[in-house]
Amino acid sequence: MAQESIRISSAWGEVTATLADNEAARSLARMLPLTIEMSDHLRQEKTGNLPSALPELTRQRDFSVGMLGLWSADHFVIYYRSGRVPAPGIIILGQTTGDVSLFDRPGPITATLEKTD
């Protein structure tokens, strides 16, 4: 299966992302389009709740700029800085191909995720 591309848009701009080749990312793609109310967390990421849980997969603790992740079963994250999270870590959902620095500002944002095809 080819990896899917999505667009993440907000009042601050938009980026595209390539979804990971895993069941959690495929489950996210099946939910699209969707709108997520996101808040800033620790000045490193925007986080928001998905309408339902995604499958549990292997997690990792390190993250990089532009990574899309899943913290808990329904907690979507866009990282705009690099770092490390505490255990149990995150499930990787994808990687942006655009400049995520547009999310690097305090305050909440409404993000729309949709397939690009």
C-alpha positions in Angstrom: 0.0 0.0 0.0 1.4 3.4 -1.0 1.8 5.9 1.8 -0.9 8.6 2.0 -0.4 12.3 2.0 -2.5 14.6 4.1 -2.9 18.3 4.5 -3.0 19.9 7.9 -4.5 23.4 7.7 -5.2 26.1 10.2 -5.7 29.9 10.4 -1.9 30.1 10.7 -1.2 28.3 7.4 -0.9 24.7 6.2 1.6 21.9 5.8 1.4 18.5 4.1 2.5 15.2 5.7 3.2 11.7 4.7 1.5 9.1 6.9 3.5 6.3 8.3 3.0 2.8 7.0 1.3 1.3 10.0 -2.2 0.4 11.2 -2.6 3.5 13.4 -1.8 5.8 10.5 -4.2 3.9 8.2 -6.9 4.2 10.9 -6.3 8.0 11.1 -6.6 8.2 7.3 -10.0 6.5 7.4 -11.2 9.2 9.9 -10.4 12.0 7.5 -11.5 14.7 6.9 -11.6 15.9 10.5 -11.2 19.0 12.6 -9.2 19.0 15.8 -9.1 21.6 18.5 -5.4 21.7 19.5 -3.6 23.4 22.4 0.1 24.1 22.9 1.9 21.7 25.2 5.4 22.5 26.7 6.2 24.9 23.8 7.2 21.8 21.7 3.9 20.5 20.3 0.3 21.0 19.5 -2.0 18.4 20.9 -5.7 17.5 20.4 -8.2 14.6 20.8 -9.3 12.4 18.0 -12.9 11.3 17.7 -11.9 7.7 18.5 -8.9 5.6 19.6 -6.3 4.4 17.1 -4.7 0.9 17.3 -1.9 0.4 19.9 1.5 -0.2 18.3 5.2 -0.1 19.2 6.1 3.3 20.8 9.3 5.3 20.8 10.4 8.1 23.1 12.4 10.4 20.8 10.6 12.8 18.5 11.8 15.3 15.8 10.5 18.5 14.2 7.5 17.8 12.0 6.7 14.4 13.4 3.1 13.4 13.8 2.4 11.2 16.8 -0.1 9.5 19.1 0.4 10.0 22.8 -2.6 8.1 24.2 -5.0 6.1 22.1 -6.9 9.2 20.9 -4.4 12.0 21.5 -2.9 13.4 18.3 0.3 15.4 18.4 2.2 17.7 15.9 5.8 18.3 17.1 7.4 21.6 16.1 10.6 20.9 18.1 12.7 17.9 18.8 13.0 16.1 22.1 12.1 13.1 24.2 8.9 12.1 25.9 8.5 10.1 29.0 7.4 6.4 29.0 5.5 4.8 27.4 6.4 7.1 24.4 4.5 7.8 21.2 3.3 6.0 18.2 4.6 7.5 15.0 1.8 8.5 12.6 3.8 10.4 10.0 6.1 13.2 9.1 5.4 16.7 7.7 6.9 17.8 4.4 6.2 21.4 5.1 7.4 24.0 7.6 5.8 23.2 11.0 7.2 26.4 12.6 3.8 27.9 11.8 2.6 26.0 14.9 5.4 27.4 17.1 3.4 30.0 18.9 1.5 29.9 22.2 -2.3 29.4 22.3 -4.9 27.0 20.8 -5.5 26.4 17.2 -8.2 24.6 15.2 -6.5 22.2 12.7 -8.2 20.5 9.8 -6.8 17.2 8.5 -7.7 15.9 5.1 -6.4 13.7 2.4 -4.6 15.4 -0.5 -5.7 12.9 -3.2 
